């Protein structure tokens, strides 16, 4: 039988929140969470770092209904300018800078998504899958279809900066 090391010390930590962060009133952010500058956490999001750490890089946005959680052996790390679409599930994985994670997609334990990649809506990235940088992943299970174009990379960065501007409006409200 496999043994697991349980560490509940993360439960007692308070989130560390960078400057210019927007957290919607209906979002739950708890435990060992580190939010970079200009991050936005939208409505009905759950970010639960009770048994490991979650780090979200500068300029990233976590859209409505997303769930982010960890595992005993895996933390979550999202790079800078990551766009996570509505109702996605991010579980115990690593996501590089400038990625677009499509609506209702699922990234599972131990997966690593290379920078500039796009995970299509509804795709499922299986446990321990390594996605190279600039990959377009579609389907269930997720399969690399092609390389992401420069135009698609620029669009993802546009979306990330758009959400920074939008969260600033909410902070002024």
Secondary structure, DSSP 8 states (H G I E B T S, - for coil): -------GGGGG---EE-TT-EE-TT-EEEEEEEE-TT-EE-TT-EEEEEEEEEEE-TT-EE-TT-EEE-BTTB-EEE-TT-EE-TT-EEES-EE-TT-EE-TT-EE-TT-EE-TT-EE-TT-EE-TT-EE-TTEEEETTTTEEEEE--HHHHHHHHHHHHHHHHHHHHHHH-
